[in-house]
Amino acid sequence: MADSSHAQSQQIPDSQETNNQGHVFQPRQPLPQPATVGTATEPTQAFYYSPQQHGLVTDPTTVISPQQYYYAQQASQVGNPSMDNQQVYYAPQLLQQPGWTADPTAVNTQLYWQQQLSTPNFAANSQYTPAYNQHAAPDSIQEVHSPDLQPKQQQPLLSSEEVITRHMPSPQAVPQPGAEKDVREWTRFWPRSKDYMQKFEDNLKDRFSGKSGHRGFRRIYLPTKQVTSPGSDSDDGPTRESKVVYRIGTAEAEDIDDLGRFLDVAVYLSPTRSTPRRLIVQATDHVLKTRLDKGDWIRTKVRGSVPLVLAMSEWALSPFQTQGLWSKINGTFRVFVVAIPLQVLLVLPFLRNYGEDDRMTDTYTDYPGYYWKWPKYAVNELDMSPVALEKHSEGYQKSLNVQKRAARPRLLYAKVNGEWTTIKGDSFENSTRRYIFISYMWNMFPNADGAKKAHELARSIVEHEGFDAYWMDRELVNEGTAAETDYDVYTLCDTVRGSSKVCLMMDKDGTTQRLDWGSRMWTLMEGLLAPGDGITYCFRNAEGQLITKDIGKIEMTASFWRVHDSEYTDDKEAVRILAEHYANVLSLSRLELIPATITALSTKKRTEFTGSDLAYAVMGFLHYRIERHLGTTVFQNLARLSLGNDSDELVERMLCLLPKPSNKDIFETLSERDEYGTFLHHITPQCQVVGVAHKDETVILDSCRAIHIRWKDFPPATVQRDGGLGKMLAVFFLVIGIGWLIFGIELSLAYIPYFAGFVDLSADAKSDVGWVVASFLFVGLLLSAPSPFSVRRLFGGTVLKSTPNLVGFEGVMPIAQLEDIIFGNVEGRLTYAPSATPFSREHRENYERRGKEPLWIDNPDAALDDLKAKKLLPSDRHQLFTLVDMGELSVTIFAAERPPTVALLCGKEGGMLRAALCSWRFETDCLYRETVIRMPTRVWEVAEPKGWLKLCLRSQDDYRRWESLMK
């Protein structure tokens, strides 16, 4: 079958209309009668004018027809942010000037006007008293037909009165009482207050100034690069000039007054407040010096939370780590300097725990996100919007339903009474007529003469094979309505399977003709689904004699579907595997069949007609099928097919893959090894995909486990350590030392009257008392001298258990330096994860499952060049980040375009979990997969389960770039 047969499948019935994106809109229906109509006292309702003042006629039914009203939109000035998609109604006499556009979409308006006229409070609201800013009219008047404006969004108007509505555009995505209140108050008390756009521009200028400042006691560095977006991908359509309200839990937007956020720097969802917070990322010194011009997040220096007593002890003991007499003297001096303050600090109640397990927690920090909206397509119809479900069910109720198997072709060419004619192949009298399926290329038989020659050759083949009927798509598909064309194209697989034989027709035999036929997507389906284990290819030789030859499907992979060795890759083997499967030589599993089919068809040429031709071709190989919907993408349709068929959780496994860098769609890489060298079937899913979201390459996820990733600093290391004799001695010296010291101080205070002469005491007695007091103080000082060593032992030792936390920072640093920042000293607690990322491949111990520190860790610039040369960095836009698992005490280096704030545990493979590290955008409430790492299985038990999360399979920046290209 030639690809040109799809040309007619794009026809749309005349009763429907489309927008410029190809979406189909049903004819407008009248609005339901409103139950009650209130007075216009709020800006969400109408402003009215006195009929006497503006000369309105007493009989408005004589003015215009019931379907007419005018819609005006201000084009040159941004509207009041307190009014979002609201309309104000004006009398026509006020607005008879250029700049107001007409839109004949109002319906059912007579009742509304009559009810308003009968409202007792109408007279009080009849004068023109606008509560908000007045705008000059724009410049031109034109007629507008806007199918995107649904009738349900319009206030009902009087159908017989000439009413003009003015649309007050607002950059807000949702109603926001806080912003409205702010505008009202500041306009009232401070007339020179800035308008919304001025505030927005000033905010961007401040947030991307590249300056340094302070937040609390920390120095921060603002970004200089603003990540621009060509509009927002929110389902509600907020622009990047928006203040967006994020819904917390079950709170409605109108209940939130202070959560409006400008879209500026990167944000994360705070696990403690459940609100969007600006992302502060700790970074190494090298990053702060060289990379402040990259990224849209705030940076600060890497900082730990080491206890004060431990920091003082390490300061005192640090000189002993170097050689030399002076170092020993310096260390001894420092020990005696901090000995007494350490004893005093350790007496304080809030420092007595020595970092022990009284604050230990057993779970990672939870990610509080939840997606509240309906998916576009769902596995269960109860999980779909009632409106969308009704719309999507329309196609399944038609007589020409592609979900049903076509028992017979709708039309056939047959020889009846010695004449070739077109017959109804699905009629009862023709139900037993056997036919041949003719496969060919249109370019071999072009124009009308070619069509005539094609039919002559086809009829010769049919008669030669002993049949009297054949199916060929030249006219059988292109004749009829658009619905019939769609039905014929998408049930082509049934026509092939129902035939007695598939004959390939060529104008002549040759390598070019064979490879040309074998290079097309639809002809691949015809060859693979042919009955039996082969097809017959036919042509006329130079003498005009008909030549027919049989060839097996497996043999065709060396001729018609041949791939040159220089072009061979893993995905090119998919055709051979499918040929063996459909020749009954090899049995593919459910999970292997769909990826192999998608990969094989995607490598073939096709003329795109629907934007999802690949998905509809794949549909012919599967059990359950889908109706074609305008506006759906290849990903959405392939995901629908995978979820609708028993594909062994293909989409769930796909979430855990880390594809190699390429320009292919993610579905086209399913038959290839990923960056970890694993195939799709190696992954066992630990989550469920409940539906496909409205945006491309985005799904709704459930039953996964989520972990918040902390970036602003390292929290205090709360661990449980072993005991032992060393720890007992450390506590003994601390207690005894402070005891003797306190007792000596008490004696000094008790005998002050004797030394001051207030009590008579002989000189010898005073001397004896002085020696006793001094001895107690001296012994207390001596016992306090080991306090730095005792503190080190108290906060040291083998870690038996640690509070789970995922903490990240931008850049890389030696593991000893990192451990010193986190724990205050270096005792070898942290280790590199041996198989967490592709970077671990060359940095592992030979005989023990432990990671090694990369040689380039001290030279990050050389590291980037080395990683690019080894193709371990997907692109120049990727940067190095370090993730520290405080529960497993492991360090992982990974590459991403931006810092991920959430780890989603979605599957497992090879004895380890697969975690998708995701960033988050609060205006879309969507997670974007930045990379995939491997984590120990133990992490699953201490992570919190989550439901209904929106996940995009692209990174956030990659999605912005892709969206920009699409627009």
Buried (B, 14 or more C-beta within 10 A) or exposed (E): BBBBBBEBBBEEEEEEBEBEEEBBEEEBEEBEEEEEBEBBEEBBBBBBBEBEEBEBEEEBBEBBEBEBBBBBBBEEEBBBBBBBBBBBBBBBEEBEEEBBBBBBBBBBBBBBBBBBEEBEEBEEBBEBEEEBBEBEBBEEBEEBEEBEBEBEEBBBBBBBBBBBBBBBBBBBBBBBBBBBEBBBEEBEEEEEBEBBEEBBEEBBEEBBEEEEEEEEEBBBBBBBEBBEBEEBBBBEEBBBBBBBBBBBEEEEBEEBBEBBBBBBBBBBBEBEEBBBBBBBBBBBEBBBEEBBEBBBBBBBBBBBEBBEBBBBBBEBBBBBEEEEEEBEEBBBEBBBBBBBBBBBBBEEEEBEEBBBBEEEEEBBBBBBBBBEBBBBBBBEEEBBBEEBBEBBEEBEEEEBBBBEEBEBBBBBBBBEEEEBEEBBBBEEEBEEBEBBBBBBBBEBBEEEEBBEBBBEBBBBBBEBBEBBBBBBBBBBBBBBEEBBBBBBBBBBBBBBBBBBBBBBBBBEBEEEBBEBBBBBBBBBBBBBBBBBBBBBBBBBEEEEEEBBEEBBBBBBBEEBBBBEEEEEEEBBBBBBBBBBBBBEEBEBEBBBBBBBBBBBBBBBEBBEBBBBBBBBBBBBBBEEBBBBBBBBBBBBBBBBBBBBBEBBBBBBBBBBBBBBEEEBBBBBBBBBBBBBEBBBBBBBBBBBBBBBBBBBBBBBBBBBBBBBBBBBBBBBBBBBBEEEEBBEBBBEBBBBBBEBBBBBBEBBEEBEEBBEEEEEBEEEEBEEBBEEBEEBBBBBBBBBBBBBBBBBBBBBBEBEEBBBBBBBBBBBBEBEBBBBBBBBBBBEBBBBBBBBBBBBEEBBEEEEEEBBBBEBBBBBEEBBEBBBEEEBBBEEBBBBBBBBBBBBBBBBBBBBBBBBBBBBBBBBBBEBBBBBBBBBBBBBBBBBBBBBBBBBEEBBEBBBEBBBBBBBBBBBBBBBBBBEEEE
